[in-house]
Amino acid sequence: MKEILVTGRTLPEGYHKALMALYEQGDTVPCPDYHTEQKEVSMTMVIEEATAEPMISKLFIGGYRELEQYRLEMLDGILDFEIEKGNWVYTYHSRMADQFSFILDDLRRNPDSRRAVIGVRDNLHDGDVQNDSPACLQHIQYFIREGKLHCKVLFRSNDAVKASFMNAFALICLQERFAKELGVPVGSYTHRANSYHVYERDYQLLSEYASRIQKGGELCYDYRGEWDELMGEARPLIMRQVEELKER
C-alpha cells in the first residue's frame, strides 16, 4: 500500500491534496467485507494551521446543517441516547467523553506531556471485536509544543469522499475547545488514515472532485462569519429533531 504525505496550511488545502493523491495514486484492491472494491492509500494529512480560514471545503457530502449535526454528535453527544435505546453499540462521543477531563488535567499538570491520549477503540467482547461496525477512529493525541495545542489522530479506515472532511472538521473543533480551556492557541492537526479509501460506488464522485480541484477556482468557504452563522441557525431544527427521535 502506498504511503502518502500531504501538507496544507488550511484544512481544505490539505483535504484537496489528499483527494488528488488518492485519485492519482490509489491502488485498486478488493474489499470483501462489503462485497466491492476500493481505491486505497495510507494517508497522512498535515494541516499546519488547523483553524486558519478558509476552513470549509465545497467538496464534501452534505451542507452546513449536516456538518453542524456531526459536530454536535462528536463534541456534545446529541445522539448518545441511541445507545441506551439499543439502536447503536457506541458513538464516538460515548467512547471519548469521560476522557476529556483527563486531557485537560494532564496538560495542565505537564504542558510537555506525551500522555494526553484519548483511546477510542474498545477491544472488549461487546465493543469492537464482535461488532460489525468497529470504530474507524482509533486514538487522538494532544501535545503542547511552542505554546500551541497540536492534535494527531489515527483512523484504521477512513472514507475519503464521504467522511474524512467532516471527521477532520469536528476533531479540529474539539481541539479548539481544549485549546480555549487551556488558554493556548490552536496549532497543527495531523490526520492519519491507515486505509484512506473510496469505494467503487463512489469512484465517479472522486473523479468529479478531482476534476473540480484540477480546474481551480473557488472551492472553499470561510467558517467564521459565514458558515458558523448558518450552522448556528440550523441548530434549533437539529435539536428539535433529536427530541423527536428520543420520544420514538
Backbone as CSV, one residue per row, in Angstrom:
resi,resn,N_x,N_y,N_z,CA_x,CA_y,CA_z,C_x,C_y,C_z
1,MET,0.841,-1.196,0.000,0.000,0.000,0.000,0.879,1.251,0.000
2,LYS,0.560,2.195,-0.867,1.360,3.415,-0.967,1.215,4.274,0.285
3,GLU,2.331,4.844,0.726,2.334,5.803,1.827,2.365,7.208,1.237
4,ILE,1.392,8.017,1.609,1.262,9.365,1.069,1.298,10.370,2.219
5,LEU,2.050,11.436,2.025,2.075,12.554,2.964,1.710,13.820,2.207
6,VAL,0.658,14.511,2.687,0.309,15.806,2.107,0.279,16.839,3.224
7,THR,0.595,18.064,2.859,0.619,19.162,3.819,-0.117,20.352,3.235
8,GLY,-0.937,20.982,4.063,-1.623,22.191,3.650,-1.670,23.172,4.804
9,ARG,-1.716,24.447,4.499,-1.844,25.427,5.579,-3.221,25.343,6.208
10,THR,-4.254,25.158,5.358,-5.633,25.104,5.842,-6.193,23.702,5.653
11,LEU,-7.318,23.445,6.319,-7.973,22.149,6.180,-8.375,21.860,4.732
12,PRO,-9.063,22.761,4.023,-9.411,22.442,2.637,-8.197,22.191,1.756
13,GLU,-7.122,22.936,1.957,-5.932,22.734,1.133,-5.382,21.327,1.324
14,GLY,-5.249,20.892,2.576,-4.752,19.550,2.835,-5.705,18.476,2.350
15,TYR,-6.992,18.688,2.574,-8.013,17.724,2.156,-8.038,17.559,0.647
16,HIS,-7.952,18.655,-0.088,-7.972,18.568,-1.552,-6.726,17.855,-2.067
17,LYS,-5.595,18.090,-1.442,-4.376,17.378,-1.837,-4.513,15.878,-1.562
18,ALA,-5.150,15.536,-0.438,-5.350,14.125,-0.107,-6.258,13.450,-1.130
19,LEU,-7.333,14.127,-1.528,-8.223,13.573,-2.552,-7.488,13.357,-3.860
20,MET,-6.684,14.328,-4.255,-5.954,14.196,-5.514,-4.951,13.055,-5.457
21,ALA,-4.290,12.892,-4.327,-3.317,11.806,-4.183,-4.005,10.453,-4.295
22,LEU,-5.172,10.326,-3.668,-5.922,9.080,-3.760,-6.368,8.832,-5.201
23,TYR,-6.858,9.855,-5.852,-7.333,9.734,-7.228,-6.208,9.318,-8.170
24,GLU,-5.045,9.924,-8.006,-3.945,9.700,-8.939,-3.088,8.487,-8.589
25,GLN,-2.994,8.150,-7.286,-2.041,7.128,-6.865,-2.676,5.926,-6.166
26,GLY,-3.970,5.961,-5.940,-4.616,4.886,-5.202,-4.536,3.548,-5.921
27,ASP,-4.291,2.499,-5.163,-4.301,1.135,-5.699,-5.713,0.575,-5.607
28,THR,-6.141,-0.126,-6.639,-7.444,-0.780,-6.624,-7.290,-2.162,-5.992
29,VAL,-8.023,-2.384,-4.902,-7.897,-3.628,-4.142,-9.291,-4.132,-3.780
30,PRO,-9.442,-5.434,-3.523,-10.749,-5.958,-3.121,-11.135,-5.513,-1.724
31,CYS,-12.438,-5.416,-1.491,-12.987,-5.100,-0.169,-14.099,-6.110,0.115
32,PRO,-13.733,-7.361,0.448,-14.727,-8.440,0.559,-15.750,-8.242,1.674
33,ASP,-15.407,-7.513,2.746,-16.381,-7.295,3.816,-17.634,-6.608,3.304
34,TYR,-17.479,-5.803,2.254,-18.614,-5.063,1.708,-18.911,-5.466,0.264
35,HIS,-18.340,-6.587,-0.171,-18.637,-7.151,-1.498,-18.414,-6.125,-2.610
36,THR,-17.274,-5.461,-2.543,-16.969,-4.447,-3.541,-15.462,-4.345,-3.691
37,GLU,-15.015,-3.316,-4.383,-13.599,-2.993,-4.437,-13.410,-1.546,-4.026
38,GLN,-12.158,-1.158,-3.827,-11.885,0.202,-3.389,-10.544,0.664,-3.949
39,LYS,-10.389,1.978,-4.060,-9.076,2.578,-4.292,-8.553,2.998,-2.929
40,GLU,-7.253,2.773,-2.678,-6.756,2.900,-1.312,-5.299,3.350,-1.287
41,VAL,-4.990,4.197,-0.321,-3.616,4.528,0.044,-3.568,4.632,1.571
42,SER,-2.370,4.685,2.120,-2.194,5.095,3.511,-1.871,6.584,3.491
43,MET,-2.673,7.364,4.204,-2.603,8.819,4.075,-2.258,9.494,5.399
44,THR,-1.298,10.390,5.348,-1.038,11.312,6.454,-1.249,12.723,5.925
45,MET,-2.221,13.398,6.485,-2.588,14.754,6.064,-2.266,15.717,7.197
46,VAL,-1.339,16.620,6.957,-0.913,17.581,7.971,-1.508,18.949,7.641
47,ILE,-2.252,19.487,8.576,-2.816,20.837,8.443,-2.009,21.740,9.369
48,GLU,-1.242,22.620,8.790,-0.282,23.397,9.573,-0.955,24.389,10.520
49,GLU,-2.040,25.007,10.085,-2.776,25.960,10.927,-4.223,25.488,10.962
50,ALA,-4.546,24.685,11.952,-5.797,23.920,11.936,-7.048,24.784,11.819
51,THR,-7.035,25.958,12.415,-8.232,26.798,12.398,-8.114,27.976,11.442
52,ALA,-7.117,27.968,10.566,-6.964,29.061,9.604,-8.090,29.026,8.582
53,GLU,-8.533,30.189,8.166,-9.548,30.303,7.128,-8.907,30.283,5.745
54,PRO,-9.646,29.782,4.757,-10.986,29.202,4.860,-10.925,27.786,5.424
55,MET,-11.923,27.437,6.241,-11.949,26.125,6.874,-12.883,25.131,6.191
56,ILE,-13.772,25.616,5.344,-14.813,24.751,4.776,-14.541,24.476,3.304
57,SER,-14.498,23.191,2.954,-14.394,22.782,1.549,-15.794,22.636,0.957
58,LYS,-15.910,22.963,-0.309,-17.171,22.715,-1.019,-17.307,21.262,-1.445
59,LEU,-16.245,20.473,-1.293,-16.215,19.117,-1.819,-16.424,18.090,-0.719
60,PHE,-17.617,18.086,-0.144,-17.979,17.024,0.790,-19.476,16.807,0.718
61,ILE,-19.890,15.625,1.163,-21.301,15.274,1.117,-22.036,15.996,2.234
62,GLY,-23.022,16.789,1.861,-23.798,17.497,2.867,-23.588,18.994,2.775
63,GLY,-24.149,19.691,3.746,-24.049,21.134,3.810,-23.880,21.577,5.244
64,TYR,-24.246,22.833,5.515,-24.000,23.374,6.845,-24.817,22.664,7.920
65,ARG,-26.031,22.211,7.584,-26.842,21.515,8.581,-26.209,20.176,8.958
66,GLU,-25.791,19.412,7.962,-25.188,18.109,8.227,-23.869,18.253,8.984
67,LEU,-23.101,19.289,8.633,-21.827,19.499,9.317,-22.050,19.883,10.772
68,GLU,-23.052,20.717,11.025,-23.349,21.098,12.405,-23.849,19.911,13.213
69,GLN,-24.701,19.088,12.615,-25.177,17.911,13.341,-24.019,16.990,13.692
70,TYR,-23.113,16.782,12.749,-21.987,15.896,13.028,-21.088,16.487,14.110
71,ARG,-20.866,17.787,14.064,-20.060,18.442,15.102,-20.691,18.253,16.469
72,LEU,-22.004,18.425,16.552,-22.708,18.250,17.826,-22.683,16.800,18.291
73,GLU,-22.757,15.865,17.350,-22.654,14.449,17.717,-21.292,14.148,18.327
74,MET,-20.241,14.627,17.688,-18.884,14.318,18.115,-18.516,15.018,19.428
75,LEU,-18.840,16.298,19.544,-18.397,17.070,20.698,-19.347,16.993,21.884
76,ASP,-20.655,16.918,21.607,-21.635,17.028,22.682,-22.514,15.800,22.853
77,GLY,-22.386,14.823,21.990,-23.095,13.564,22.178,-24.594,13.650,22.031
78,ILE,-25.076,14.421,21.059,-26.528,14.617,20.960,-27.276,13.342,20.563
79,LEU,-26.561,12.345,20.058,-27.219,11.090,19.682,-26.784,9.911,20.563
80,ASP,-26.158,10.202,21.684,-25.737,9.121,22.580,-26.923,8.313,23.109
81,PHE,-28.093,8.918,23.139,-29.275,8.209,23.634,-29.603,6.982,22.792
82,GLU,-29.133,6.949,21.548,-29.385,5.794,20.688,-28.746,4.524,21.258
83,ILE,-27.708,4.685,22.056,-27.068,3.526,22.701,-28.008,2.951,23.755
84,GLU,-28.568,3.812,24.597,-29.484,3.362,25.647,-30.731,2.727,25.056
85,LYS,-31.158,3.191,23.894,-32.336,2.614,23.244,-32.022,1.299,22.541
86,GLY,-30.749,0.937,22.488,-30.355,-0.317,21.865,-30.202,-0.253,20.365
87,ASN,-30.238,0.954,19.802,-30.125,1.091,18.347,-28.674,1.080,17.868
88,TRP,-27.786,1.617,18.697,-26.368,1.684,18.357,-25.544,1.046,19.459
89,VAL,-24.371,0.548,19.098,-23.450,-0.007,20.095,-22.654,1.105,20.767
90,TYR,-22.322,2.141,20.016,-21.495,3.222,20.550,-21.651,4.453,19.673
91,THR,-21.171,5.583,20.167,-20.883,6.756,19.350,-19.445,7.149,19.668
92,TYR,-18.841,7.945,18.811,-17.503,8.430,19.147,-17.536,9.210,20.460
93,HIS,-18.553,10.045,20.632,-18.633,10.829,21.856,-18.709,9.941,23.088
94,SER,-19.490,8.861,23.010,-19.623,7.980,24.176,-18.301,7.312,24.532
95,ARG,-17.460,7.087,23.540,-16.150,6.481,23.785,-15.145,7.506,24.327
96,MET,-15.365,8.791,24.018,-14.358,9.807,24.327,-14.674,10.662,25.544
97,ALA,-15.953,10.901,25.820,-16.343,11.986,26.723,-15.728,11.875,28.114
98,ASP,-15.664,10.658,28.668,-15.129,10.525,30.020,-13.616,10.687,30.071
99,GLN,-12.987,10.888,28.907,-11.546,11.131,28.859,-11.201,12.602,28.648
100,PHE,-12.208,13.433,28.387,-11.945,14.844,28.123,-11.262,15.522,29.308
101,SER,-11.759,15.270,30.512,-11.179,15.923,31.693,-9.744,15.482,31.917
102,PHE,-9.450,14.218,31.597,-8.073,13.742,31.730,-7.133,14.525,30.830
103,ILE,-7.553,14.781,29.595,-6.707,15.523,28.662,-6.364,16.889,29.230
104,LEU,-7.371,17.594,29.716,-7.140,18.930,30.271,-6.291,18.864,31.526
105,ASP,-6.594,17.929,32.413,-5.826,17.811,33.658,-4.371,17.471,33.374
106,ASP,-4.147,16.560,32.435,-2.778,16.131,32.162,-1.954,17.251,31.556
107,LEU,-2.540,18.015,30.651,-1.784,19.084,30.016,-1.621,20.285,30.937
108,ARG,-2.509,20.441,31.900,-2.283,21.462,32.928,-1.178,21.016,33.882
109,ARG,-1.171,19.721,34.182,-0.148,19.164,35.062,1.231,19.303,34.448
110,ASN,1.338,18.972,33.178,2.624,18.998,32.491,2.391,19.401,31.037
111,PRO,2.583,20.664,30.701,2.355,21.099,29.319,3.225,20.377,28.289
112,ASP,4.305,19.742,28.746,5.174,18.996,27.829,4.806,17.523,27.758
113,SER,3.658,17.166,28.311,3.266,15.757,28.414,3.162,15.074,27.056
114,ARG,3.445,13.758,27.074,3.201,12.894,25.917,2.114,11.872,26.242
115,ARG,1.371,12.135,27.332,0.379,11.169,27.821,-1.058,11.567,27.509
116,ALA,-1.253,12.706,26.882,-2.612,13.219,26.664,-3.243,12.523,25.466
117,VAL,-3.671,11.285,25.674,-4.195,10.437,24.611,-5.619,10.004,24.937
118,ILE,-6.508,10.121,23.973,-7.862,9.584,24.069,-7.902,8.287,23.284
119,GLY,-8.248,7.192,23.950,-8.411,5.911,23.274,-9.859,5.723,22.857
120,VAL,-10.076,5.368,21.596,-11.439,5.219,21.073,-11.790,3.754,20.834
121,ARG,-10.837,2.977,20.397,-11.103,1.563,20.131,-11.441,0.831,21.428
122,ASP,-12.432,-0.055,21.354,-12.851,-0.864,22.501,-12.638,-2.332,22.138
123,ASN,-11.709,-2.969,22.806,-11.382,-4.357,22.490,-12.165,-5.367,23.322
124,LEU,-13.110,-4.887,24.104,-13.923,-5.804,24.884,-14.880,-6.577,23.975
125,HIS,-15.466,-7.643,24.515,-16.322,-8.533,23.726,-17.472,-7.777,23.069
126,ASP,-18.069,-6.840,23.803,-19.210,-6.114,23.248,-18.791,-4.786,22.628
127,GLY,-17.489,-4.607,22.431,-17.006,-3.369,21.835,-16.762,-3.527,20.355
128,ASP,-15.482,-3.601,19.951,-15.161,-3.644,18.535,-14.768,-5.028,18.035
129,VAL,-14.595,-5.975,18.926,-14.186,-7.306,18.488,-15.337,-8.051,17.820
130,GLN,-16.516,-8.003,18.434,-17.674,-8.698,17.892,-18.648,-7.753,17.183
131,ASN,-18.225,-6.539,16.936,-19.093,-5.518,16.352,-18.924,-5.503,14.839
132,ASP,-20.024,-5.495,14.102,-19.956,-5.445,12.641,-19.494,-4.088,12.122
133,SER,-19.554,-3.077,12.986,-19.105,-1.737,12.589,-18.131,-1.201,13.624
134,PRO,-16.935,-1.774,13.706,-15.958,-1.316,14.702,-15.523,0.114,14.414
135,ALA,-15.130,0.809,15.454,-14.752,2.208,15.313,-13.626,2.381,14.305
136,CYS,-13.789,3.348,13.433,-12.725,3.686,12.481,-11.667,4.561,13.156
137,LEU,-12.115,5.518,13.948,-11.195,6.351,14.717,-10.618,5.531,15.864
138,GLN,-9.309,5.522,15.992,-8.654,4.689,16.988,-8.159,5.477,18.197
139,HIS,-7.413,6.533,17.962,-6.990,7.353,19.097,-6.644,8.767,18.658
140,ILE,-6.603,9.648,19.661,-6.291,11.062,19.458,-5.239,11.449,20.490
141,GLN,-4.208,12.142,20.054,-3.176,12.590,20.990,-2.971,14.089,20.850
142,TYR,-2.797,14.727,22.004,-2.605,16.174,22.049,-1.228,16.491,22.627
143,PHE,-0.602,17.505,22.049,0.690,17.994,22.517,0.632,19.510,22.622
144,ILE,1.245,20.055,23.654,1.524,21.486,23.668,3.005,21.641,23.353
145,ARG,3.278,22.248,22.232,4.645,22.498,21.808,4.724,23.918,21.260
146,GLU,5.782,24.617,21.665,5.978,26.012,21.268,4.747,26.845,21.588
147,GLY,4.085,26.506,22.705,2.970,27.297,23.201,1.652,27.070,22.503
148,LYS,1.569,26.082,21.587,0.327,25.811,20.864,-0.128,24.376,21.092
149,LEU,-1.454,24.165,20.985,-2.010,22.823,21.139,-2.100,22.157,19.773
150,HIS,-1.355,21.067,19.615,-1.353,20.292,18.385,-2.130,19.002,18.601
151,CYS,-2.709,18.479,17.542,-3.530,17.276,17.629,-3.119,16.297,16.535
152,LYS,-3.001,15.021,16.915,-2.681,13.964,15.961,-3.678,12.832,16.157
153,VAL,-4.334,12.429,15.072,-5.358,11.384,15.170,-4.990,10.208,14.268
154,LEU,-5.485,9.035,14.646,-5.268,7.829,13.854,-6.600,7.161,13.546
155,PHE,-6.876,6.945,12.273,-8.009,6.157,11.809,-7.466,4.845,11.240
156,ARG,-8.115,3.733,11.580,-7.737,2.481,10.927,-8.237,2.478,9.489
157,SER,-9.358,3.171,9.260,-10.036,3.183,7.966,-10.785,4.495,7.849
158,ASN,-10.756,5.103,6.667,-11.379,6.418,6.516,-11.891,6.595,5.096
159,ASP,-13.197,6.770,4.954,-13.825,7.004,3.662,-13.468,8.425,3.218
160,ALA,-12.680,8.510,2.157,-12.126,9.800,1.753,-13.185,10.800,1.338
161,VAL,-14.161,10.358,0.526,-15.098,11.311,-0.065,-16.351,11.524,0.771
162,LYS,-16.683,10.582,1.651,-17.937,10.695,2.392,-17.769,10.879,3.892
163,ALA,-16.532,10.903,4.380,-16.360,11.037,5.817,-15.188,11.909,6.225
164,SER,-14.089,11.873,5.497,-12.838,12.417,6.042,-12.888,13.911,6.316
165,PHE,-13.564,14.690,5.466,-13.613,16.125,5.745,-14.388,16.403,7.024
166,MET,-15.564,15.795,7.170,-16.376,16.033,8.364,-15.669,15.517,9.616
167,ASN,-15.002,14.362,9.505,-14.209,13.855,10.627,-13.187,14.895,11.069
168,ALA,-12.394,15.376,10.106,-11.322,16.308,10.438,-11.870,17.613,10.994
169,PHE,-12.934,18.126,10.392,-13.506,19.392,10.864,-13.954,19.267,12.319
170,ALA,-14.701,18.210,12.643,-15.201,18.045,14.010,-14.057,17.857,14.997
171,LEU,-13.035,17.114,14.616,-11.909,16.895,15.515,-11.108,18.170,15.725
172,ILE,-11.026,19.016,14.717,-10.388,20.319,14.894,-11.219,21.189,15.831
173,CYS,-12.541,21.107,15.729,-13.402,21.851,16.658,-13.165,21.392,18.097
174,LEU,-12.989,20.092,18.302,-12.684,19.579,19.640,-11.322,20.079,20.092
175,GLN,-10.354,20.069,19.212,-9.027,20.604,19.519,-9.120,22.071,19.930
176,GLU,-9.930,22.831,19.217,-10.095,24.253,19.540,-10.754,24.421,20.906
177,ARG,-11.712,23.560,21.225,-12.371,23.630,22.530,-11.356,23.394,23.647
178,PHE,-10.519,22.395,23.491,-9.497,22.122,24.501,-8.500,23.274,24.599
179,ALA,-8.110,23.838,23.459,-7.155,24.939,23.459,-7.699,26.131,24.246
180,LYS,-8.987,26.420,24.068,-9.594,27.529,24.809,-9.590,27.238,26.304
181,GLU,-9.896,25.992,26.688,-9.871,25.622,28.102,-8.471,25.767,28.684
182,LEU,-7.471,25.480,27.884,-6.084,25.520,28.354,-5.449,26.899,28.205
183,GLY,-6.127,27.786,27.494,-5.618,29.139,27.315,-4.428,29.225,26.383
184,VAL,-4.404,28.358,25.363,-3.304,28.383,24.386,-3.895,28.430,22.975
185,PRO,-3.122,28.901,22.000,-3.608,28.902,20.614,-3.659,27.488,20.043
186,VAL,-4.459,27.336,18.990,-4.510,26.078,18.244,-3.315,26.004,17.306
187,GLY,-2.687,24.839,17.265,-1.559,24.632,16.374,-1.943,23.800,15.165
188,SER,-1.189,22.751,14.916,-1.405,21.914,13.742,-2.353,20.762,14.050
189,TYR,-2.877,20.182,12.986,-3.729,18.993,13.080,-3.196,17.972,12.092
190,THR,-2.930,16.761,12.559,-2.425,15.693,11.704,-3.422,14.557,11.685
191,HIS,-3.845,14.188,10.491,-4.903,13.202,10.268,-4.280,12.010,9.556
192,ARG,-4.128,10.907,10.278,-3.521,9.702,9.721,-4.609,8.651,9.505
193,ALA,-4.700,8.145,8.269,-5.638,7.076,7.944,-4.842,5.932,7.325
194,ASN,-4.761,4.810,8.032,-4.006,3.676,7.501,-4.607,3.165,6.203
195,SER,-5.934,3.209,6.096,-6.617,2.926,4.833,-7.481,4.138,4.496
196,TYR,-6.974,4.966,3.611,-7.713,6.133,3.119,-8.261,5.718,1.765
197,HIS,-9.585,5.568,1.669,-10.125,4.839,0.533,-11.395,5.476,-0.027
198,VAL,-11.745,5.009,-1.216,-13.029,5.332,-1.830,-13.587,4.032,-2.387
199,TYR,-14.850,3.744,-2.098,-15.481,2.528,-2.604,-15.834,2.678,-4.088
200,GLU,-15.972,1.535,-4.743,-16.257,1.527,-6.180,-17.480,2.368,-6.525
201,ARG,-18.505,2.313,-5.689,-19.728,3.061,-5.986,-19.489,4.570,-6.009
202,ASP,-18.376,5.023,-5.412,-18.093,6.454,-5.329,-16.917,6.882,-6.196
203,TYR,-16.461,6.002,-7.098,-15.358,6.377,-7.981,-15.709,7.624,-8.792
204,GLN,-16.942,7.700,-9.268,-17.340,8.844,-10.078,-17.332,10.125,-9.262
205,LEU,-17.747,10.026,-8.001,-17.731,11.210,-7.136,-16.305,11.698,-6.923
206,LEU,-15.379,10.781,-6.674,-13.979,11.172,-6.527,-13.465,11.804,-7.804
207,SER,-13.838,11.231,-8.951,-13.411,11.784,-10.232,-13.927,13.208,-10.421
208,GLU,-15.171,13.433,-10.024,-15.742,14.778,-10.142,-15.037,15.760,-9.216
209,TYR,-14.731,15.325,-7.997,-13.990,16.187,-7.066,-12.619,16.526,-7.651
210,ALA,-11.931,15.501,-8.164,-10.600,15.724,-8.730,-10.662,16.707,-9.899
211,SER,-11.680,16.585,-10.735,-11.829,17.488,-11.873,-12.005,18.931,-11.412
212,ARG,-12.798,19.126,-10.385,-13.012,20.479,-9.878,-11.732,21.055,-9.273
213,ILE,-10.966,20.204,-8.574,-9.705,20.666,-7.997,-8.730,21.042,-9.109
214,GLN,-8.649,20.234,-10.146,-7.728,20.489,-11.254,-8.087,21.759,-12.010
215,LYS,-9.367,22.056,-12.099,-9.798,23.260,-12.811,-9.507,24.528,-12.022
216,GLY,-9.317,24.392,-10.732,-9.069,25.564,-9.908,-10.356,26.299,-9.594
217,GLY,-10.236,27.541,-9.259,-11.424,28.300,-8.884,-11.664,28.227,-7.392
218,GLU,-12.722,28.859,-6.961,-13.025,28.948,-5.538,-13.726,27.688,-5.060
219,LEU,-13.082,26.962,-4.169,-13.625,25.703,-3.664,-13.805,25.719,-2.155
220,CYS,-13.794,26.900,-1.554,-13.838,26.989,-0.096,-14.794,28.079,0.369
221,TYR,-15.221,27.925,1.620,-15.972,28.958,2.330,-15.229,29.272,3.631
222,ASP,-15.402,30.478,4.120,-14.954,30.794,5.480,-15.910,30.160,6.475
223,TYR,-15.382,29.713,7.576,-16.215,29.199,8.663,-16.711,30.350,9.526
224,ARG,-15.803,31.125,10.062,-16.194,32.217,10.949,-16.783,33.378,10.161
225,GLY,-17.945,33.800,10.595,-18.611,34.898,9.919,-19.391,34.481,8.695
226,GLU,-19.385,33.207,8.399,-20.126,32.715,7.240,-20.824,31.407,7.622
227,TRP,-20.102,30.293,7.571,-20.734,29.011,7.844,-21.083,28.824,9.312
228,ASP,-20.331,29.438,10.230,-20.692,29.277,11.644,-22.071,29.867,11.915
229,GLU,-22.419,30.943,11.208,-23.742,31.534,11.372,-24.821,30.632,10.794
230,LEU,-24.565,30.077,9.620,-25.528,29.159,9.010,-25.706,27.910,9.869
231,MET,-24.617,27.399,10.395,-24.679,26.219,11.249,-25.429,26.524,12.538
232,GLY,-25.219,27.723,13.075,-25.943,28.121,14.277,-27.435,28.237,14.030
233,GLU,-27.807,28.743,12.863,-29.223,28.851,12.522,-29.871,27.478,12.374
234,ALA,-29.088,26.487,11.969,-29.620,25.134,11.792,-29.773,24.379,13.104
235,ARG,-29.132,24.858,14.156,-29.072,24.110,15.418,-30.438,23.882,16.055
236,PRO,-31.333,24.877,16.118,-32.646,24.617,16.738,-33.423,23.497,16.052
237,LEU,-33.396,23.456,14.718,-34.084,22.387,14.000,-33.444,21.041,14.306
238,ILE,-32.134,21.008,14.344,-31.433,19.761,14.668,-31.862,19.254,16.037
239,MET,-31.908,20.149,17.004,-32.241,19.732,18.369,-33.701,19.318,18.487
240,ARG,-34.598,19.959,17.726,-35.997,19.520,17.730,-36.108,18.108,17.185
241,GLN,-35.380,17.836,16.134,-35.402,16.506,15.547,-34.800,15.471,16.493
242,VAL,-33.785,15.862,17.233,-33.212,14.962,18.241,-34.245,14.621,19.297
243,GLU,-34.990,15.618,19.766,-36.025,15.361,20.782,-37.101,14.446,20.234
244,GLU,-37.451,14.616,18.975,-38.449,13.721,18.373,-37.930,12.293,18.307
245,LEU,-36.653,12.126,18.002,-36.079,10.791,17.964,-36.085,10.139,19.351
246,LYS,-35.842,10.940,20.369,-35.824,10.395,21.732,-37.192,9.842,22.137
247,GLU,-38.240,10.463,21.622,-39.589,10.095,22.018,-40.141,8.901,21.236
248,ARG,-39.487,8.471,20.205,-39.975,7.364,19.377,-39.792,6.026,20.097
